[in-house]
Amino acid sequence: MAELFYTSTRDSSVKVLASQAILKGLSDDGGLFVPTSLPKLSVSLSELKGMNYQQVAYTVMKEFLTDFTEDELMNCINRAYDSKFDTQEIAPLVKAGGAYYLELFHGSTIAFKDMALSILPHLMITSARKNDVKNDIVILTATSGDTGKAALAGFADVEGTRIVVFYPKNGVSPIQEKQMVTQKGDNTYVVGVHGNFDDCQTGVKKIFGDKEFAAELDAKGFQFSSANSINIGRLVPQIAYYVYAYAKLLAEGEIEEGEKINVTVPTGNFGNILAAYYAKNMGLPIDRLICASNENKVLFDFFDTGVYDRNRDFILTTSPSMDILISSNLERLIYHIAGNDAEKNKELMAALNSEGKYEITEEMAAKLDDFYGSYSTEDETADKISALYKDTGYIIDTHTAVAANAYDSFVAETGDTKKTVIASTASPFKFTRAVMTAIDPAYNEKGDFELVDELSRIGNVAVPNAIEEIRTAPVRHDHISEVADLEKTVREFLGL
């Protein structure tokens, strides 16, 4: 197989192998790593339908990670997708309300981030060995709620790594915060930040861009990498579950081979829906990609107008993992629709940095036909949770409800009734208060863990281990930082 190289969205002269892109996380020029060409699936759809999750993951990932041997990649896959998931299917498909919910929350932290963050530490350690890296790898991650815990769980006590997670102190759910601040592992560090997710993400990017700090770290035996979805090692594993969903529909006789489906994704940082776009470009028969936003509807407005404008109020919602105004992974799509033009992309990103907005050309906008943008208000999100439960008994979380509502809007507007996969990105147990009060406002009188038990009862589903283990877990991380002090905080953790 020919080697697939990665370049930067901001510098076409960059050329690295997959393992090098995974280790670096972000290109030195501030750009994101993208494959120089998008590979195609090397097996037929009928072959896929007989595969389990691990086999599908290998079939997809080997096309992107060409400098990994079969043994190396299968070792990473088998260590990632094992008994830490509470179902052998890894990502079950559940039919409810006329759509197919792809449950991506059966991993150890009950959110879709587990799908990629269970494998990223293994990909990173393998990459380090392949490139003779002797430094400890310091993972810096900003989180809007779910990435943080999934990354902490993935990297906890992994030899040769340390991980620092920054989260907005008042911008995550109580369950999300409890999951992070009770995290075990001598190499873990969790910091609440007085600011929002974009402040955390911008601060992390600033640290990555500090060449003097990087040189100082190198001299002390450290180097930075990222577990955010900007890391190609996060993005590639996500492509696999869309391929798996199609294979499952085929195997269960829900679709014919080659039949096109639509995919709906609740979207914040744009990585999850970008993975579906890559799956489509690999040859998976996906027609429309329905991009669902909450009231922070910067992406809806972008698809509607061609203008990306983060100059607006930041709204705290009941779907906090989508409370984002700077969707980092969108840069990869911008690069592709600009004809893989790094200079044009760099110009647009510079405008976003200096003015807080940019506008794409008409030629670029014409390449966005694959996408349909929609958004939900807080009331619409709650109403969808309630209606789906009352109609079917199936309970979804707030983020999934945003996507389900977008699916309804899409069908109503277009009349397109193709079979649709909805990415169900988090367990309802992660957002019990918002979910349960949507079903019945009287539930708001109960405590968080009372709501957990009540959700289990009315939904007829077991309480996930991820929730059980934090009921009485002690708080291990209570560090708070101002936005301006993130580098200082990292220095303290590393003993510099």
C-alpha positions in Angstrom: 0.0 0.0 0.0 1.3 3.5 -0.9 2.1 5.7 2.0 -0.5 8.4 2.8 1.0 11.7 3.9 -0.5 14.5 5.9 -0.1 18.2 5.2 -1.1 21.4 7.1 -4.3 23.3 6.3 -2.1 26.4 6.4 1.2 25.4 4.8 1.3 23.1 1.7 5.0 22.4 2.1 4.4 20.3 5.3 4.5 16.6 4.6 4.5 14.1 7.5 3.4 10.5 8.1 0.3 9.6 10.2 2.3 8.7 13.3 4.1 12.1 13.2 0.8 13.9 12.8 -0.7 12.0 15.7 2.3 12.9 17.9 2.3 16.6 17.0 -1.4 17.1 17.2 -1.2 20.5 15.6 1.1 21.7 12.9 3.8 24.2 13.8 2.1 26.9 11.7 -1.1 26.5 13.7 -2.8 24.5 11.0 -4.5 21.1 11.3 -3.2 18.0 9.7 -5.2 16.7 6.7 -4.5 13.7 4.4 -3.0 14.8 1.1 -5.8 12.7 -0.5 -8.8 11.0 0.9 -8.5 7.2 0.5 -11.3 4.9 -0.6 -12.7 1.8 1.2 -10.8 -1.2 -0.1 -13.7 -3.7 0.6 -17.2 -4.0 -0.8 -20.3 -3.0 1.2 -21.4 -6.6 1.3 -18.1 -7.6 2.8 -18.5 -4.9 5.5 -21.9 -6.3 6.7 -20.3 -9.5 8.0 -17.7 -7.6 10.1 -17.7 -6.9 13.8 -16.8 -3.4 15.1 -13.1 -4.1 15.5 -12.8 -5.5 11.9 -14.6 -2.4 10.5 -12.3 -0.1 12.5 -9.3 -1.8 11.0 -10.7 -1.7 7.5 -11.2 2.0 7.7 -8.2 3.1 9.8 -5.6 1.2 7.8 -6.3 3.4 4.8 -5.4 6.5 6.8 -2.6 5.2 9.1 -0.5 3.6 6.4 2.8 3.7 8.4 1.3 1.4 11.1 1.8 -2.3 10.5 -1.2 -4.6 10.7 -0.1 -6.0 14.0 0.5 -2.5 15.5 -2.9 -1.2 14.4 -4.8 -4.3 15.4 -3.1 -4.2 18.8 -4.4 -0.6 19.3 -7.9 -1.5 18.1 -8.2 -4.6 20.3 -6.9 -2.8 23.4 -9.3 0.1 22.8 -12.6 -1.7 21.9 -12.7 -4.3 24.7 -14.6 -4.9 27.9 -14.5 -1.3 28.9 -17.5 -1.0 26.5 -20.7 -2.4 28.1 -21.9 -4.0 24.9 -20.1 -6.3 22.4 -21.5 -4.3 19.5 -19.5 -1.3 20.8 -21.9 1.1 19.0 -25.5 -0.3 18.8 -28.2 1.0 16.4 -31.6 1.6 18.0 -34.6 2.3 15.8 -37.0 4.8 17.4 -39.3 7.5 16.1 -38.6 6.8 12.5 -34.8 7.1 12.7 -31.8 5.0 13.7 -29.9 6.2 16.8 -26.3 5.2 16.7 -25.5 4.9 20.4 -21.9 6.1 20.8 -22.0 6.2 24.6 -21.3 2.7 25.7 -17.7 3.3 26.7 -16.2 4.0 30.1 -17.3 7.7 30.3 -20.7 7.3 28.5 -20.1 9.8 25.7 -19.1 9.5 22.1 -15.6 10.8 22.8 -14.8 7.3 24.2 -15.0 5.9 20.7 -11.8 7.8 19.7 -10.2 8.5 23.1 -10.1 4.8 24.0 -7.7 4.2 21.1 -5.8 7.5 20.9 -3.4 6.7 23.8 -2.4 3.4 22.1 -2.0 5.2 18.8 0.1 7.8 20.4 2.4 5.5 22.4 2.9 3.3 19.2 3.7 6.5 17.3 6.2 7.6 19.9 8.0 4.2 19.6 8.0 4.4 15.8 9.6 7.8 15.9 12.1 7.1 18.7 10.6 9.7 21.0 12.2 9.7 24.4 10.3 12.6 25.9 7.2 12.2 28.1 4.2 13.3 26.1 2.2 16.0 27.8 -1.4 16.0 26.6 -3.1 19.4 26.8 -6.8 19.4 26.3 -9.6 21.9 26.5 -13.1 20.4 27.0 -16.7 21.5 26.8 -17.5 18.6 29.1 -17.0 15.2 27.5 -13.6 15.1 25.8 -11.9 15.9 29.2 -13.2 12.8 31.1 -12.7 10.5 28.1 -9.2 11.7 27.6 -8.4 11.4 31.3 -9.7 7.9 31.4 -7.8 7.0 28.3 -4.4 8.4 29.4 -4.6 7.7 33.2 -1.4 6.0 34.3 -0.3 5.4 30.7 3.5 5.2 31.0 5.3 8.0 29.3 2.4 10.4 29.3 0.9 13.2 31.4 -2.4 14.9 30.8 -3.8 18.4 31.7 -7.5 19.1 31.1 -9.0 22.6 31.2 -12.8 23.0 31.5 -15.1 26.0 31.9 -15.8 26.1 35.7 -19.5 26.9 35.3 -20.0 25.6 31.8 -20.4 21.8 32.3 -23.1 19.6 33.9 -22.7 18.5 37.5 -22.2 14.9 36.4 -19.6 15.9 33.8 -17.7 17.9 36.5 -17.9 15.1 39.1 -16.5 12.7 36.5 -13.5 14.9 35.8 -12.6 16.1 39.3 -12.7 12.5 40.8 -10.4 11.1 38.1 -7.6 8.8 39.4 -4.1 8.6 38.0 -0.8 10.1 39.1 -0.3 11.6 35.7 -3.7 13.5 35.5 -4.4 17.1 36.3 -7.8 18.8 36.0 -8.3 22.6 36.0 -11.5 24.6 36.2 -11.1 27.9 34.3 -13.0 31.1 34.9 -14.1 31.5 31.3 -16.0 29.5 28.6 -14.9 26.7 26.4 -13.6 29.0 23.7 -11.3 30.7 26.3 -10.0 27.2 27.3 -9.4 26.2 23.6 -7.8 29.4 22.6 -5.5 29.2 25.7 -4.4 25.7 24.8 -3.7 26.7 21.2 -1.6 29.7 22.4 0.5 27.3 24.6 1.0 25.0 21.5 2.1 28.0 19.5 4.8 29.1 22.0 8.1 27.9 20.5 10.2 29.1 23.4 8.1 27.2 25.9 8.3 24.1 23.6 12.1 24.3 23.5 12.2 24.7 27.3 10.0 21.6 27.7 12.2 19.6 25.3 15.2 20.4 27.4 13.4 19.0 30.4 12.2 15.8 28.6 8.7 16.8 27.7 6.7 17.5 24.5 3.1 18.6 24.0 0.5 16.8 22.1 -3.3 17.1 21.9 -6.2 14.8 22.6 -8.8 17.3 21.2 -10.5 16.5 18.0 -8.0 18.6 16.1 -5.7 15.6 16.4 -6.0 13.3 13.4 -5.7 10.4 15.7 -9.0 11.4 17.2 -10.7 12.0 13.8 -9.8 8.8 12.0 -11.4 6.4 14.6 -14.6 8.4 14.3 -14.9 7.6 10.6 -15.2 3.9 11.5 -18.5 4.1 13.3 -20.4 5.6 10.4 -19.1 2.8 8.2 -20.2 0.3 10.9 -23.6 1.9 11.1 -24.2 1.5 7.4 -22.9 -2.1 7.6 -25.4 -2.8 10.5 -28.3 -1.4 8.5 -27.3 -3.6 5.6 -26.8 -6.7 7.7 -30.2 -6.2 9.4 -32.0 -5.8 6.0 -33.0 -2.2 6.8 -31.4 -1.0 3.5 -30.3 -2.4 0.2 -26.6 -2.4 -0.8 -25.7 1.0 -2.2 -28.8 2.6 -0.9 -28.1 6.2 0.3 -28.7 7.2 3.8 -28.7 10.6 5.6 -26.7 11.3 8.8 -27.6 13.8 11.5 -24.9 14.9 14.0 -25.2 17.3 17.0 -22.3 19.6 16.3 -20.0 21.8 18.3 -16.3 21.6 17.3 -17.3 20.0 13.9 -15.1 16.9 14.3 -17.9 14.3 14.5 -19.7 15.5 11.4 -16.4 15.9 9.6 -15.8 12.2 10.2 -19.1 11.5 8.5 -18.0 13.7 5.6 -14.8 11.7 5.3 -16.7 8.4 5.4 -18.8 9.7 2.5 -15.7 10.6 0.6 -14.3 7.1 1.2 -17.3 5.8 -0.8 -19.9 5.2 1.9 -23.4 5.9 0.4 -24.3 8.9 2.5 -26.4 11.6 0.8 -27.0 14.6 3.2 -25.1 15.5 6.3 -27.5 17.3 8.7 -25.5 19.6 11.0 -27.4 20.2 14.2 -26.6 23.2 16.4 -28.1 24.5 19.7 -28.7 28.2 20.4 -24.9 28.8 19.8 -25.8 28.5 16.1 -22.6 29.8 14.5 -22.5 26.7 12.2 -26.2 27.0 11.2 -25.6 30.7 10.2 -22.4 29.7 8.3 -24.3 27.1 6.2 -27.1 29.6 5.7 -25.0 32.6 4.7 -21.5 31.5 3.9 -20.3 33.8 6.7 -18.6 32.4 9.8 -19.0 35.0 12.6 -18.1 34.2 16.2 -18.9 37.8 17.3 -22.0 37.0 19.3 -23.1 36.2 22.8 -21.9 32.9 24.2 -25.0 31.0 25.5 -24.9 28.4 28.2 -27.4 25.6 27.3 -28.5 22.2 28.5 -26.3 20.7 25.7 -23.0 22.1 26.9 -20.7 20.0 24.7 -22.0 22.1 21.8 -21.6 25.5 23.5 -18.8 26.5 21.1 -18.4 29.5 18.9 -15.0 28.6 17.4 -15.5 25.2 15.6 -11.9 24.2 15.1 -12.5 21.2 12.8 -14.4 23.4 10.4 -11.0 24.5 9.2 -10.4 21.1 7.6 -13.6 21.4 5.6 -12.8 25.0 4.6 -9.4 23.8 3.3 -11.1 21.0 1.3 -13.8 23.3 -0.3 -11.1 25.8 -1.1 -9.6 23.2 -3.4 -7.0 22.1 -0.8 -5.6 25.7 -1.0 -3.6 26.3 2.2 -3.0 29.9 1.4 -6.7 30.7 0.9 -7.5 28.8 4.1 -4.7 30.6 6.0 -6.1 34.0 4.9 -9.6 33.1 6.2 -8.3 31.8 9.5 -6.3 35.0 9.9 -9.5 37.0 9.4 -11.2 34.8 12.0 -8.4 35.5 14.5 -8.3 39.3 13.8 -11.9 40.2 13.1 -13.8 37.2 14.5 -15.3 36.3 11.1 -14.7 35.3 7.5 -16.8 34.8 4.4 -16.2 32.0 1.9 -16.5 32.5 -1.9 -19.4 31.5 -4.0 -17.3 28.7 -5.5 -16.6 27.3 -2.0 -20.2 27.6 -1.0 -21.3 25.6 -4.0 -19.3 22.6 -2.6 -21.4 22.6 0.6 -24.4 20.9 -0.9 -23.7 17.8 1.2 -24.6 19.8 4.3 -27.9 21.0 5.7 -27.8 23.2 8.8 -30.4 23.4 11.5 -30.7 24.5 15.1 -32.8 24.0 18.2 -33.9 26.3 20.9 -33.8 25.1 24.5 -37.6 24.6 24.5 -37.4 22.6 21.3 -34.7 20.4 22.7 -36.7 19.7 25.8 -39.9 19.1 23.8 -38.1 16.5 21.6 -36.9 14.5 24.7 -40.4 14.5 26.1 -42.2 13.6 22.8 -39.8 10.8 21.9 -40.2 9.3 25.4 -43.9 9.6 25.4 -44.2 8.1 21.9 -41.7 5.3 22.2 -40.3 5.0 25.8 -36.8 5.7 24.4 -34.9 8.4 26.4 -32.2 10.5 24.7 -29.8 13.1 26.1 -30.0 16.8 25.3 -27.3 16.7 22.5 -29.0 13.8 20.8 -32.3 15.7 21.1 -30.8 18.7 19.2 -29.9 16.3 16.4 -33.3 14.5 16.5 -35.1 17.9 16.2 -32.8 18.8 13.3 -33.8 15.6 11.6 -37.5 16.4 12.0 -36.9 19.9 10.6 -35.0 18.5 7.6 -37.7 16.1 6.7 -40.4 18.7 7.1 -38.5 21.2 4.9 -37.2 18.9 2.2 -39.6 15.9 2.1 -36.5 13.7 2.1 -37.4 10.5 3.8 -34.2 8.5 3.3 -33.2 6.2 6.2 -31.4 8.4 8.6 -28.7 7.6 11.2 -28.7 10.0 14.2 -25.4 10.2 16.1 -26.4 9.7 19.7 -23.5 11.3 21.4 -24.1 10.9 25.1 -26.0 8.8 27.6 -29.0 10.6 29.1 -27.5 9.7 32.5 -24.9 12.3 31.9 -27.5 15.1 31.8 -30.1 13.7 34.1 -31.5 17.0 35.3 -32.1 18.5 31.9 -33.4 15.2 30.5 -35.8 14.4 33.4 -37.2 17.9 33.8 -37.9 17.8 30.1 -40.0 14.7 30.7 -41.7 16.2 33.8 -40.8 19.6 35.4 -41.6 18.1 38.8 -38.4 16.1 38.7 -36.4 19.4 39.3 -37.2 19.0 43.0 -35.0 15.9 43.2 -31.2 15.6 43.8 -28.8 14.6 40.9 -28.4 11.0 42.0 -32.1 10.6 42.8 -32.7 11.6 39.2 -30.2 8.9 38.1 -32.2 6.2 39.8 -35.5 7.6 38.5 -34.2 7.7 34.9 -33.1 4.1 35.3 -36.6 3.1 36.4 -38.7 5.0 33.8 -36.3 4.2 31.0 -35.9 0.5 32.0 -32.1 0.8 31.6 -29.4 0.0 34.1 -27.4 2.8 35.6 -24.0 2.9 33.8 -20.9 2.0 35.8 -19.5 5.5 35.0 -22.3 7.0 37.1 -22.2 4.4 39.9 -18.5 4.9 40.5 -18.7 8.7 41.1 -21.6 8.6 43.6 -19.2 8.5 46.5 -15.8 9.1 44.8 -13.7 11.8 46.5 -12.7 15.0 44.7 -9.1 14.7 43.7 -8.7 17.9 41.5 -9.8 21.3 42.8 -7.4 23.6 40.9 -9.0 26.8 39.5 -7.3 29.1 37.1 -7.9 32.4 35.3 -7.7 32.4 31.5 -4.5 34.3 31.6 -2.7 31.8 33.8 -3.0 28.6 31.9 0.7 28.3 31.0 1.6 29.1 34.6 -0.7 26.2 35.6 0.9 23.8 33.2 4.4 24.8 34.6 3.2 24.0 38.1 1.9 20.6 37.2 5.2 19.7 35.4 7.3 21.1 38.2 9.1 23.6 36.0 
